[in-house]
Amino acid sequence: MIGRSFLWWSLREIFRWFLPRWLLRLVSSGDPAVRHTVRPLLFSALKYKQHFPEMHLFSDDELYAIDVPTRIVVAERSVIHKACEVAARLESLSPHIGVEVVPKATHGLSLEKPDLVTTRILEAVPVRPGA
């Protein structure tokens, strides 16, 4: 959902579009021509609506059927799930699933801890000789 601060910024920008270029140069930084070029993008952003696909909740049988080494990295403070419950469920259903709960991380885990996420991905990728 678009935040309130973005909407206020958008309204200020829309108001500035109606100012003559000489006045716009006095009250705003940047090139007025660029501001006018960005106008269609801003209107498109205001019409944007998020669409989420239906999430699949894996059954116990589906999780139990996982027979390859699998690492799941979850954020402790995600608003999507309760990390400790996810870890307990996954680890109880399959010996092949390892779960790492990242302390103090939120659902933006890959943005908050990019080095950790990259390291975990590289650890999961087998290294081929000569590659």
N, C-alpha and C positions, 0 to 999 in steps of 0.2 A: 504494500500500500504506500502511496506517495505521502511523505511526511508533511506536517504543517509548515516547517521552515522552507521546504521547497515551494510550497504554494505561495507563501509570502514573497519569496524571492521572485517567483514567476510573475506575480501581480506587479511588483516594482519594475520588472523588466518590461512588461507590457505597457505600463504607463510611460516609460522612457521612450518607447518606440514612437510615440506621438509628439515628442519634443523635436524642434528643429535641430538639425545636425550641429549647428554652432553652439546651441545651448547644451546639447547632449555631451559635447566635448568638454564643457565646463563642469558638469555634474557627474560624469562617469569616466572611468578609466577605460582604455582600450579604444579600438577603432570603431566608430559608429557604423561603418559599412559592415563590419563583421557581426555586430549586434543584429543588424537587419537581416543578415544571411541566416542567422541562427533561429530566427522567428519561426519558420515552419517546423523545425525540430522540436521547439518548445511546445507548440500546439499539439504535435503528435504525442509528446510525452504526457500531456495533460489528459489525453484520451485513453492512455494505456490502462489495461486491466489485466491483472495477473491471472493466468490459467494454470492450474496444477493438475497433473494427471492423477488418477485415483491410485492411492498407495496400495501396494500388496503387502499384507501382513503374512509372513511365513508361518506355516503351521509347524507344530512340533515334529511331525513326520518329515516335512521337507528339510528342516534343519538337521534332524537326525540322519538323513540320507547323505549329507555332505561328507564325503570320504577323502577329501584332499586337504592338505594343510591350508588353513584360511586364517587370515589375521583381520580383525575388525578393530578399527580405531574410533572411539567415540569421545565426544566432549562431555566433561563432567557437568557443565552448566547449560547444556542444550535445552531449548524450550520444546523440542520435538519429542524427546524421550527422557526417561530416567536412567542415566548411565549405569548405575549399580544394578538395576533390575535387568537391563539389557545384557550386561556382562554375566550375571548369575544365570539367566535363562540360556544364553548361548553356550556357555561353558558346561552347563549341566546336560545339555542335549547331545553334544558331540565332542569327543576328545580331539578332533581335528581342528576345532575352532579355538583360537586364542584371542582374547579381548584385551585391549589396552584402553584404559580410561585416562584421558588427559586432564589433569587437574586445572581448575580455573578457566578452562577453555569453553567457548560457547559454540553455537551451531556454525559459526564462521571459522571453524577450526583451520581450514586450509589457508585462510587469510591471516589468522592470528599466529599460527605456528607453521609457516611454510617449510621451514627446514626440517622439522619433525615429520611432516607429512611426506615430503620428498624422500627423506631417509627411509621411511617405512615402505614406500612404493619400491624404491631401489632394492631394499632387502628382499622383497618378494619376487623380484625379477631374477631368474637364473642367469648367471653370467656364462656366455658361450666362449670357449677358448678362441682366441684370435679375433674377437669382436671388438 
